[in-house]
Structures are given as C-alpha cells and as structure tokens.
C-alpha cells in the first residue's frame, strides 16, 4: 500500500518551477532519501508531503489512517514547557488509545531517547532539542516519518543511536540529509530533485553516484548535439531568407520551436568555486599544550591532563558529545581562554579564521552582498580584487539572490555565505565548527577538496563521519570525564583502532595468536572506494618511497666507510638503527601504496 502519493504536482514562486509536474509514491518498508542542491525545493516538497502547504496544481493522496509526522530542519528558538510537555503535545487527538497507553508511550520515548523530562525545552542543548522534537514526532505513531536534516546539531553518539532506533522500529522514512554515512546506512531508495524534476534510483548511494555521472555525461552530449543542430538551422535562416516564403515554412516553424525549447532548458547548477586566502606561513610549531586542564568555577573538569603538539599543516578533527568541551578546548588552543592548569606555548605569525556553527557573524538585516563587502562593491581574495557579485556567483549565489536580505536565506545558503566571507580573510590557521551542516553533497565535495589541499593548519569540529575520514590527519576524541585522547587518521581509523584493541584484549590469553601483517592493517575493506584523503596519499606515496630508497642507499654507503667505526662504533650503530627503521618504513609505505593503487578504480 502506498503511504503517500504525489501526482502531477506543480509549484512555482514566480520564476522557473520549483516542482515541475512531478510524481512520487512511497510504499511500506521504504526509507527514501531526497537529494538535491541547496535551493532545489526539497523543503517545499517535504512541506507538501506533510500537508503543511498545498501545491499550485496536482494531487496529494494520503490513505485513511496513515499519519505523517515531520521533524523540521530548523530548531525553534523557544517553546514553552518542559520536555514531557513537548513530547506529550505530539499525541494525536484522533488516537483511540487509552490515556494510560499514551502516558506509557510518552514515558517510553523519553527513556529511550535519554531525555531529561523535567528540563525546560529552552534550556536544552541543540542536540537534546532535536531529540525532544523527534520524540514529539514519534509520539503520534506515524505511518511515515519525514526528517529534514535530522543529524544537524547532533553528536556522534546521538546520530548512531538514532540510526539504530529508526532501523529497529522499521518506520517508513522520507528524509533529507547531508550526512553521507547516515545516508549510506539508512536509505534503501534515493530520489533526486533537480531543476524541478524528480528521478528515482533504487540502489545504494555509491552506485547512485556512478549512475548519476553517466547520466550527466549523456545529458551533456545530448545538449551539445541539440545546440549544434540549432546553430545550423539559425545559419540556414540567415542565409536563405527567401526560403521562408516558399517550401521551407515547415523548417522555419521547426526552428521557432527549437528556439523556444532552448529557452526553456535549465542547465544543471554548477559546482561552487572556493579558494582560501592563505596568509604568510606560520612557524613550524603552531601550539604546544602540556598537561592542560580546564574547569569552570564550582564545576567538574571539562579537560584533564591534556597534551598536544600541533604543527604547521596538521589537520585535526574533534569528536565528542555535545557539551563535552570541544569549543572550550578550541578556545584554549587559540589563546582565547586560559587553562586552569598546565602550560600553553604558541607559535609565531598565526593568522586565525574561525567558522561559527551558529553563523552569528551574519547580519540578517543586511543583504548577502553587504554581509560580504559592507558598503563597497568589491572584495579582496588571494590578493586580487573581485567584484562582490562575481565572487558570490562562485558560491552559487545568483545576482538577484546576492541583493536579497540574509534573513531569507536557507540553512545551506547561510553556510555558503559564511564560507564566502571567511575565505576572503587571509589565514594560516583555519578553525571550522560544524561546517557541513545543510550543505549539499556537491558543495561538500568541493569543500573537502580545498581543505585536503590547504597548506595551513586546520582544526575541525564535526559529527560528519565521512567528512572527517576524507579531511583530517588525526582525531581528538572526548572519552568522558575530561579525558581527551589523540588518534591517527579520521573517524573510521579511530573505530578500527578500538576494534583492534577489543580483539587484542579477547585474544590476550592466546600467546600464539598471529600478528597482523602489513596487508591486514588497511583501515578500509577490500574494494572500498578511495576517499579524498586516500587519493591525496596515493599521489604522495611514490615520492615518499623514492625518498626512503635514496636514504637507504645513502646509509648503506656511509656504513661502508671505515672512518665511522673509529669512535668505537657508536655512529655506525646509530646509522644501522636508522637503516632498519627506513627499511621498515619503506616496506609499510610500499604495502600501503599497493593497497591504495589496487582500490583506486573501485
């Protein structure tokens, strides 16, 4: 049975149609992910599916007895009442359940979502507010649940919990998300809204990416053939005006139709063109923390005995629950907050740019262009003067949108505006707090690429697992009770490390357990697609291997010189030790290169 049917739905706000006579049907058991660029109309479609707004034309059919609940993208700034009041308000008036059953349902949701039932909603963190609103939606016992960016403002534990909960409950879903890890796990069908049209892909996300690229190439070829034909017909019409009055009337009418068809075509939205204004290089040592700790007066320590050496070019990700102290640690590492104990040493020539997840740096009463250039009409990027409208087009803002008030922007547009503003400021230390919220997949890919290539130092706070895997070189994990640990690689590397530790503990009683070989140390499963960080690593490994081979050759020559043995062999022993280390590094780098090279076409 179809839980929701949209037939010939059309919506326009005065320009090109946002929803152009599209059809959609969602069946029992489906978990459908809605993809599309920022501003494509995803939220409009979700509102129509929820019955909150009506289309200009078309039919929306919801069978009797099917309840549709929606978790919105925006968290209300204020709601009266405590958690229990909010969850209880989600109960339906037409619910035939007994009062005791409803109370039991509310109790169960509050317990399962880990909510403090007596806390006022306005006092909750962003993640707890979203959990509370999810509980409110679930209290209605929906037959179809609509989720608009459900992972925004949620920490990793909450996201993982929500994935397990939704899969366990087997609730049919229609959801919008930028979180590719969440998408990969939850969706069993993907639909894409592009230029007002809806297409359906009954496959996983990685297969969708391959098929989408093939479709894009075919579309470009078709458009090129159409443009070539139109150009030939235009040339004919200019060359043979007399033909229009005789036998070629039909050909001329066909040309007029082709002109109208070309005018109605809507090209695919291009990718954002981002570049970071890099300042003069900082010193090699950016910051060194030695046994630092922090606690607010009368409170429990947020950070205990934490040490870190952050060098130029390091890209560090921070993972931890909401309220664990990630922002506090970032402020200490930037010198904005003094630790209550321990020592902090800062490098020289630091130019810091900070991305605020709440986007408080945007003035809603100013236009998009004014937020960027003030009263002027140009900005300076990488030492070059750019017209503000032209620069904003690189971030996918049309000229009319650039002159609109910032308060009308969507979440993704606000995010792009803040990135555009920050990237005009020269920086050699970039601090990004949840930069992925609301961004579409294409813009995320562009942002990932420029961060991987960024020569400065990056501190990244994010709950986006795929983004962390693709960008960072090490991860700081808030383990609880003020303990912060450092791990090489991204989120998946950290989880794999935990799994290896767990296996090692289980097999500790078996001395004969085989040691892992270099081939088994790869953090990715066989055949897995390379991420951006791995592609970058594949490019740099041949140079590293050559460098190690040259070092081994040089060490061998030095060890063959009798002069180095005259001091009793101390120098020779040091060289021999380094040679063994270089050989081990070479073997590991070669094995890693072979692994990545074998997977590069996956």
ABEGO torsion letter per residue (X at the ends): XBABBBBGBBBBAGBBBABBGBBBBBBBGBBBBBBEBBGAGAAAAAAAAAGABBBABEBBBBBBGBBBBBBBABBBABBBEBAAAAAAAABBAABABBAAAAAAAAAAAAAAAGBBAABBAAABBAAAAAAAAAAAAAAAGBABBBBBGAABGBBAAAAAAAAAAAAAAGBBBBBBBABAAAAAAABABBBBBBGGBBBBBBBBAAAAAAAAAAAAAAAAAAAAAAAAAAAAAAAAAAABAAAAABAAAAAAAAAAAAAAAAAABBBBBBBBBBBBBBBBBBBABABBBBGBBBBBBGBBBABBGBBBBBBBGBBBBBBEBBGAGAAAAAAAAAGABBBABEBBBBBBGBBBBBBBAAGAABBAABBAAAAAAEABABBBBGGBBBBAAAAAAAAGBBAAAAABBAAABBAAAAAAAAAAAAAABBBABBBBBGAABGBBAAAAAAAAAAAAABABBBBBBBABAAAAAAABABBBBBAEGGBBBBBBEBAAAAAAAAAAAAAAAAAAABAABBBBBAAAABABBBGBBBBAAAAAAAAAAAAAAAAAAAAAAAAAAAAABAAAAAAGGAAAAAAAAAAAAAAAAAAAAAAAAAAAAAAAAX
